[in-house]
Amino acid sequence: MRVSALLSIICLTSLLAAPGTIAAGQEVPLALKFAQGDVTQYDVSFSGSGGLRGPDGQLLPMGVRGSLSMSQTVQEVLPDGSGRLSCLLPNADITVTMGGEQARFSCANGKIRWYAGGREHTPPEAPGMEKLPFLEVPILLTMAPNGRVTDFGFADPEVMRTLEQMAPPGVALGRIPGTGDQMFPDEPMKVGETWRRTAQLYPLGPTMPLTVTMSRTLDSYSENGGIGLAKMSGFTEARYQMQPMSVTPQGDVSISLPELRQTVTATEFFNTTQGRLLRAEYDISLTARASVKVGETDQGGSFEGRVHVSVQAR
């Protein structure tokens, strides 16, 4: 990183405590900035609860809590300012509860550990997945200055091939043209101004559209010591519907997702000088209904959950 963790914290604290004078109506550019070789690390903590309701109407309480660190390395800067990034989770510690059962997963220094039933077990493995994406094999993606991810892959091509073989019919992970919409407007914003956007994305292929509506408001902006700090509040809603899809060659088993809705309420502090996120708080809500049809028998279930996520750069 260009700036040490200590300097980032000092800058953030001074900006919050003693903002500089900002001219009325000043336009503030909001854009990510990349420099080859830069490494940014984020500490993430989260906790949440919810429930899974089965076909019999019974509710299974669920909960999750944990922490992780994410490392982002800029491998290349493209002519349009986009960054080719390598992302990895060097550390993670996650605990999941379902009813009266609890399971814990941890990853540190390349070692994965799995706990269930009060004791440690050999981590579960999927066929052909000797290394886990994001934990042991970096994710590669290209991100534009406005935050849009244009493509992704893995440092080990064999991982992508294995995932494509495991994907449902019609889902071609390696040929997805775009995986996300832009985070920032292309033009500078003024304090108090709100930017709104609606987009239809295809993260799982052209037959599975995801409708996303977002808004972002520039709440405040200050400058101190040549560093600009923007505080933003945002709201994003994503809706998705999946028509019945056969999961067996004979077509006698199919699944569908009649409803999936996710909302995210955010508060973010963004360093406009360096072009990177400094700190953020997110409240995520998810509701879903699913249906599984086996022959002539159709059974459905639903899920509701809320998660609070805190992100801190270092």
C-alpha positions in Angstrom: 0.0 0.0 0.0 1.1 3.6 -0.6 0.0 4.7 2.9 0.6 2.7 6.1 -2.3 1.5 8.2 -1.4 3.9 11.0 -1.3 6.9 8.6 -4.7 5.9 7.1 -6.3 5.8 10.6 -4.7 9.2 11.5 -5.9 10.8 8.3 -9.4 9.4 8.8 -9.6 10.6 12.4 -8.4 14.1 11.6 -10.8 14.4 8.7 -13.8 13.4 10.8 -12.7 15.6 13.7 -11.7 18.8 11.8 -13.1 19.0 8.3 -11.7 21.7 6.0 -13.9 24.3 4.4 -15.7 23.2 1.2 -17.1 25.6 -1.3 -20.8 25.5 -1.8 -21.8 23.4 -4.9 -18.3 22.0 -5.2 -18.2 18.9 -7.5 -16.6 15.8 -6.0 -15.2 13.1 -8.2 -15.9 9.6 -7.0 -13.7 7.0 -8.7 -11.5 4.1 -7.8 -7.8 4.5 -8.5 -5.3 1.7 -9.2 -1.5 1.6 -9.4 0.4 -1.6 -10.4 1.7 -3.4 -7.4 -0.5 -1.7 -4.8 -1.9 -4.0 -2.1 -4.9 -3.1 -0.1 -6.1 -5.1 2.9 -9.6 -5.0 4.4 -10.7 -6.4 7.8 -14.3 -7.6 7.7 -16.5 -8.6 10.7 -20.2 -9.7 10.4 -23.0 -11.2 12.4 -26.6 -12.1 11.5 -29.6 -14.3 12.1 -32.5 -15.8 10.2 -34.6 -18.8 9.7 -35.3 -21.6 7.2 -38.9 -22.7 6.8 -39.4 -26.1 5.3 -42.4 -27.7 3.5 -43.9 -28.7 6.8 -44.0 -25.0 8.0 -41.5 -25.6 10.8 -38.9 -22.8 11.3 -35.2 -23.8 11.7 -33.4 -20.8 13.4 -30.0 -20.0 11.8 -27.2 -17.7 12.8 -23.8 -16.6 11.5 -20.9 -14.6 12.9 -17.3 -14.2 12.0 -14.4 -12.2 10.7 -12.1 -12.3 7.7 -9.4 -10.4 6.0 -9.3 -9.7 2.3 -6.1 -8.9 0.3 -6.4 -7.1 -3.1 -3.4 -6.7 -5.3 -3.3 -4.6 -8.5 -1.6 -6.8 -11.1 -2.1 -4.5 -14.0 -3.6 -1.1 -14.9 -5.4 -0.9 -18.2 -5.4 2.2 -20.5 -8.9 3.2 -19.4 -7.8 3.2 -15.7 -9.3 -0.2 -14.8 -7.4 -2.4 -12.5 -6.7 -6.1 -13.0 -7.0 -7.4 -9.5 -6.0 -10.5 -7.6 -8.2 -11.1 -4.5 -7.5 -13.6 -1.7 -8.9 -14.3 1.8 -5.7 -15.1 3.8 -7.7 -15.4 7.1 -11.3 -16.3 7.9 -13.1 -17.5 11.0 -16.8 -18.3 10.5 -19.3 -19.9 12.9 -22.7 -21.0 11.7 -25.6 -22.3 13.8 -28.6 -24.2 12.6 -31.2 -25.1 15.3 -29.1 -26.6 18.1 -26.1 -27.5 16.0 -23.0 -25.4 15.4 -20.2 -25.6 12.9 -17.1 -23.5 12.6 -14.8 -23.0 9.7 -11.4 -21.3 9.8 -8.6 -20.6 7.4 -5.2 -19.1 8.3 -1.8 -19.3 6.6 -3.2 -21.7 4.0 -4.5 -24.2 6.6 -8.2 -25.0 6.7 -9.9 -26.3 9.8 -13.5 -27.5 10.3 -15.3 -28.0 13.6 -18.7 -29.6 14.1 -20.4 -31.4 17.0 -17.8 -30.0 19.4 -14.8 -31.5 17.7 -12.5 -31.0 14.7 -13.2 -32.9 11.5 -11.5 -33.2 8.1 -12.8 -30.3 6.0 -15.5 -31.4 3.5 -14.3 -31.5 -0.1 -16.0 -31.4 -3.4 -14.8 -33.7 -6.2 -11.9 -32.1 -8.1 -11.7 -29.1 -5.7 -8.4 -29.8 -4.0 -8.0 -26.0 -3.5 -10.8 -23.6 -2.5 -11.4 -20.5 -4.7 -10.8 -17.2 -2.9 -9.2 -19.0 0.1 -6.4 -20.9 -1.5 -6.6 -19.8 -5.2 -6.9 -16.1 -5.9 -9.9 -14.7 -7.8 -8.9 -12.5 -10.7 -11.1 -9.7 -11.8 -11.1 -6.5 -13.8 -12.6 -3.4 -12.1 -13.3 -0.1 -13.7 -12.8 3.3 -11.9 -16.6 3.4 -11.5 -16.5 0.1 -9.7 -18.0 -2.1 -12.3 -16.5 -5.7 -12.6 -16.2 -6.7 -16.2 -14.9 -10.2 -15.9 -13.5 -12.7 -13.4 -11.6 -15.9 -13.3 -9.1 -17.8 -11.2 -5.3 -17.9 -11.0 -5.6 -21.7 -11.5 -7.6 -22.4 -14.7 -8.4 -25.9 -13.5 -10.5 -24.4 -10.7 -12.7 -22.6 -13.3 -13.1 -25.7 -15.4 -14.2 -27.7 -12.3 -16.7 -25.0 -11.3 -18.2 -25.0 -14.8 -18.7 -28.7 -14.7 -20.5 -28.3 -11.3 -22.7 -25.4 -12.6 -26.4 -26.0 -13.5 -27.2 -26.5 -17.2 -27.0 -23.3 -19.2 -24.7 -21.5 -16.8 -21.3 -20.8 -18.4 -19.2 -19.2 -15.7 -16.3 -18.6 -17.9 -18.3 -16.7 -20.5 -20.1 -14.2 -18.3 -19.5 -10.8 -19.9 -20.2 -8.8 -16.8 -20.7 -9.6 -13.1 -21.8 -6.4 -11.5 -23.0 -2.8 -12.1 -21.1 0.4 -11.4 -20.8 1.7 -7.9 -20.2 5.4 -8.7 -21.7 7.8 -11.3 -19.5 8.7 -14.2 -19.8 12.4 -13.4 -18.8 14.2 -10.1 -21.4 14.7 -7.4 -22.3 17.6 -5.2 -23.0 17.3 -1.5 -26.6 16.4 -0.9 -27.0 15.0 -4.4 -28.4 11.5 -4.9 -27.4 9.3 -7.8 -29.9 6.6 -8.8 -29.6 3.7 -11.3 -31.5 0.6 -12.3 -29.8 -2.2 -14.2 -30.4 -5.7 -15.3 -27.4 -8.0 -14.8 -26.6 -11.5 -15.9 -24.1 -12.9 -13.3 -25.2 -16.5 -14.1 -25.9 -16.2 -17.8 -28.4 -14.7 -20.2 -31.3 -16.8 -19.0 -31.0 -15.7 -15.3 -31.4 -11.9 -15.2 -30.9 -10.0 -11.9 -32.7 -6.7 -11.6 -30.7 -4.2 -9.4 -31.9 -0.8 -8.2 -29.5 1.4 -6.3 -29.1 4.9 -5.0 -26.1 6.7 -3.4 -26.2 10.1 -1.7 -23.1 12.2 -1.1 -23.8 13.2 2.6 -20.7 15.3 3.2 -17.2 16.0 1.8 -14.2 17.5 3.5 -10.5 18.2 2.7 -7.6 18.2 5.1 -3.9 18.0 4.4 -4.5 17.4 0.8 -6.7 14.4 1.4 -10.4 14.3 0.5 -13.0 12.4 2.4 -16.5 11.6 1.2 -19.2 10.2 3.4 -21.9 8.4 1.4 -25.1 6.6 2.3 -26.6 4.1 -0.1 -29.4 1.6 -0.7 -29.4 -1.3 -3.1 -32.2 -3.7 -3.9 -31.7 -6.8 -6.0 -34.5 -9.1 -7.3 -34.2 -12.4 -9.1 -36.6 -15.1 -10.3 -35.5 -18.4 -11.7 -37.9 -20.5 -13.7 -38.1 -24.3 -13.1 -34.8 -25.8 -14.1 -34.1 -29.6 -14.5 -31.3 -30.9 -12.4 -31.4 -34.5 -13.7 -30.9 -35.8 -17.3 -34.4 -37.4 -17.2 -36.0 -34.1 -16.2 -37.9 -35.7 -13.3 -36.3 -33.4 -10.7 -36.4 -29.6 -11.1 -35.9 -26.6 -8.9 -37.1 -23.0 -9.1 -36.7 -19.8 -7.2 -40.0 -17.9 -7.4 -38.6 -15.0 -5.3 -35.3 -13.7 -4.2 -34.9 -10.2 -2.8 -31.8 -8.7 -1.2 -31.5 -5.2 0.1 -28.3 -3.4 1.3 -28.3 -0.2 3.4 -24.8 1.3 3.5 -22.7 4.0 5.1 -19.3 4.5 3.5 -16.2 6.7 4.0 -14.2 7.1 0.7 -10.8 8.6 0.3 -11.2 10.5 -3.0 -7.5 11.4 -3.2 -6.3 7.7 -3.2 -9.5 6.4 -4.7 -10.3 3.7 -2.2 -12.8 2.8 0.5 -11.6 3.5 4.1 -14.5 2.3 6.2 -18.0 1.0 5.7 -21.1 -0.4 7.5 -23.6 -2.5 5.7 -27.0 -3.9 6.7 -28.1 -6.8 4.5 -31.5 -8.3 4.3 -32.3 -11.4 2.3 -35.7 -13.2 1.6 -36.1 -16.1 -0.7 -38.7 -18.8 -1.7 -37.6 -22.0 -3.4 -39.5 -24.9 -4.9 -38.3 -28.5 -5.7 -40.4 -30.7 -7.9 -39.8 -34.5 -7.9 -42.0 -36.2 -10.4 -45.5 -34.9 -9.6 -44.6 -33.8 -6.1 -43.9 -30.1 -5.5 -42.5 -28.9 -2.2 -41.4 -25.4 -1.3 -39.5 -23.6 1.4 -38.4 -20.1 2.3 -35.6 -18.2 4.0 -35.3 -14.9 5.8 -32.1 -13.4 7.2 -30.3 -10.2 8.2 -26.6 -9.6 8.5 -24.6 -6.6 9.6 -21.1 -6.2 8.1 -18.3 -3.8 9.1 -15.3 -3.1 6.8 -12.1 -1.4 7.7 -9.1 -0.8 5.4 -5.6 -1.1 6.8 
